[in-house]
């Protein structure tokens, strides 16, 4: 349970007591199933993070057209002038 | 005339003969939606006014004798995790209930350049996480063949719309089988392209190294037409492969004589419904009668695909979904004393149970002390699975296996047990881990429900897959069966 609370904090999720209990049970079962991977010796196997051999795909560093602030901010839950407004931080 | 089950290529022919107009077709699709949507719930957002305006524009172009692309005036539905400028894109999540993208996904731009009519945004499992479309934050979608059953997921809305006549074509996305599994459950054709063959720009990310956009259609010809329209390199997507796009229509004319098809033993063993196994065996005999050479093969690490997938996919999801914090778009919780409080409450109120479960699992797998044991190990197992498939595909032109282990299951049957739901993707997941193309094609029925086969190809071998699928389809009549609605 303590571990579920710690992971929830890392994931920025405020869980109800019922959710904590449910996830604690379900995640244990899923991780138990995932232990199946321990059957394999993978010490000499390189990991695959990505299936394409693409590396450092960069575009030219040139000034181009960009989205006007009005459009970029159109979905903001709250704004002030050209800024996203959030509750006080300090 | 009943337009509901015409294919895109049939409709295009009628348009050019002036026997049908794009406006008539679009009106027919919306009246079908009006008739069925209460029972199916395939859509989240409809785009009626803009669709009718686009159809009128196409009709005017046709009247002027303009040379139009093959998909001009064809009603197409878009999965709701693909950004559409000015048209709400929710990912079936409460956290994005009000999000209106300021830009189009590249695939949408390409479809617009092809003059298609965009009907609306289809329902899905929230953030594409699920195998039944029951995890939508809005409403579950029903299977048109039996409304007490699921259409599959996560592109269940797209598959149900195409199967029922609520759209002619649809786009879906496939992270672990989310195009092929609902295609099989709904009796339509669904193709997951090779990773990098179709731009992911504007696709809301779930697991970036696995996600691909792909077509859902009523037959293989339509599937090839839609793939032709959306495939190709995109400089806006750093994971897009700089390769020329083959002529997929020409590829449909392929002869099967001498084609070598591998039948992996592991896919036909325990856990597969006997009726599904029978359909796959019949399909193998059918391909053989067309000249293909069928031989058994094996993929020794395939049994490790599901646990490896769920660690990798959830780890990527936990990172991708960190952006939903209530600051820039979407839901913002009002009960917040400070910024941290706002993040926590926004995410807790906005995400559904499955999304939270996966974020938790992914965060755990990436956290200090567990990274090596879970995430890194899963990525190494991914290598073994990819090697298995590539080795088999050196020997065979393509692989044949079931698209799903059972026909469509009942609503509520698996939703309370996440592990059971995850296992529903066992036949499709290896293809995503290896970045290969896979196509699901209707191949029979079991108890009145559609059953699909899956063909798996070499990287960027969509042309061969479409050719084999087309030859199979043209020699059978499974793709012509329609649900009674």
Interface residues (C-beta under 8 A of the other chain):
Chain A: X3 X4 X7 X8 X10 X11 X12 X13 X14 X15 X19 X23 X26 X27 X29 X30 X31 X33 X34 X36 X37 X38 X39 X40 X42 X45 X46 X47 X48 X49 X50 X51 X52 X54 X57 X59 X67 X71 X72 X74 X75 X76 X77 X78 X84 X86 X87 X88 X89
Chain B: X98 X99 X100 X102 X103 X195 X196 X209 X235 X238 X239 X241 X301 X303 X304 X307 X308 X310 X311 X318 X322 X325 X326 X327 X328 X329 X330 X331 X332 X336 X337 X338 X339 X340 X341 X342 X343 X344 X345 X347 X348 X351 X353 X356 X357 X359 X360 X361 X363 X364 X367 X374 X376 X377 X378 X379 X380 X381 X382 X383 X384 X386 X418 X419 X422 X433 X434 X435 X459
